Structures are given as C-alpha cells and as structure tokens.
Amino acid sequence: MSKRGIDFLEKWMAEHLPNALTDDPAAISDLADQAMKAADKEGIRTDEISEEVGPVFGVIADAMLHREGGLAG
C-alpha cells in the first residue's frame, strides 16, 4: 500500500508545486497539510505516505529547494 501513497504524493506535487514558489516554512507546512487532506479524500492514510518518505513537510521542502532553477533570491 505504500506504493499507492508515494504515487499519490508524486502526482500531487507535480500538479501543485509548479505554482508554488516559496521557501517559507509556514507556506510549506500549508502545502503539506493540503497534500494530506487530498490524500485522505482519496482514501489514502497518512502513514501510507510517511512510512516510505518520512514527514511530508520535508519532502515538499526538499522539492522546493531542489526544483529546476531554484528559488529566486
């Protein structure tokens, strides 16, 4: 079942992160909350994702930091 969680998170990030340019921890926390709410709506438990990737906040923060071209600074 963890594969399903990872697949969901990867798809969610691909759809939502290109529109989000931030390194603000509060904004990243909001994105992580949005991702987990969306997963819940799809019937995917938080632990299905976190067992494989750890805290979703960290995954999103890392993705934002390493996005192509990085953040303007």
C-alpha positions as CSV (number, residue, x, y, z in Angstrom):
1,M,0.0,0.0,0.0
2,S,2.9,2.4,0.5
3,K,3.5,2.4,-3.3
4,R,0.0,3.9,-3.7
5,G,0.9,6.6,-1.2
6,I,4.1,7.5,-2.9
7,D,2.4,7.6,-6.3
8,F,-0.3,9.9,-4.9
9,L,2.3,12.3,-3.4
10,E,4.4,12.4,-6.5
11,K,1.3,13.2,-8.7
12,W,0.0,15.8,-6.2
13,M,3.4,17.5,-6.0
14,A,3.7,17.6,-9.8
15,E,0.3,19.2,-10.1
16,H,0.7,21.7,-7.2
17,L,4.3,22.6,-6.6
18,P,5.0,24.3,-10.0
19,N,2.6,27.0,-9.0
20,A,4.1,27.5,-5.5
21,L,7.4,29.4,-5.3
22,T,8.3,29.7,-1.6
23,D,10.9,28.7,1.0
24,D,8.7,30.0,3.8
25,P,8.2,27.1,6.3
26,A,4.7,28.2,7.1
27,A,3.7,28.1,3.4
28,I,5.4,24.7,3.0
29,S,3.5,23.4,6.1
30,D,0.3,24.6,4.5
31,L,1.2,22.7,1.3
32,A,1.9,19.6,3.3
33,D,-1.5,19.9,5.0
34,Q,-3.2,20.3,1.7
35,A,-1.5,17.2,0.3
36,M,-2.5,15.1,3.3
37,K,-6.1,16.4,3.1
38,A,-6.2,15.5,-0.6
39,A,-4.8,12.0,0.2
40,D,-7.4,11.5,2.8
41,K,-10.1,12.4,0.3
42,E,-8.7,9.7,-2.0
43,G,-8.8,7.2,0.9
44,I,-5.0,7.2,1.4
45,R,-3.9,7.2,5.0
46,T,-1.1,9.5,6.1
47,D,1.1,6.5,7.2
48,E,0.9,5.1,3.7
49,I,2.9,8.0,2.6
50,S,5.1,8.8,5.6
51,E,6.2,5.1,6.1
52,E,8.1,5.4,2.7
53,V,9.1,9.1,2.6
54,G,9.1,10.4,6.1
55,P,7.5,13.7,7.0
56,V,5.7,15.2,4.0
57,F,6.9,18.6,5.1
58,G,10.5,17.5,4.5
59,V,9.7,16.0,1.1
60,I,7.9,19.2,-0.1
61,A,10.6,21.5,1.4
62,D,13.3,19.4,-0.3
63,A,11.4,19.5,-3.6
64,M,11.1,23.3,-3.4
65,L,14.7,23.7,-2.6
66,H,15.9,21.5,-5.5
67,R,13.4,22.5,-8.1
68,E,14.8,23.3,-11.5
69,G,16.4,26.7,-11.4
70,G,15.8,27.0,-7.7
71,L,14.1,29.9,-6.0
72,A,14.8,33.5,-6.8
73,G,16.7,35.0,-4.0
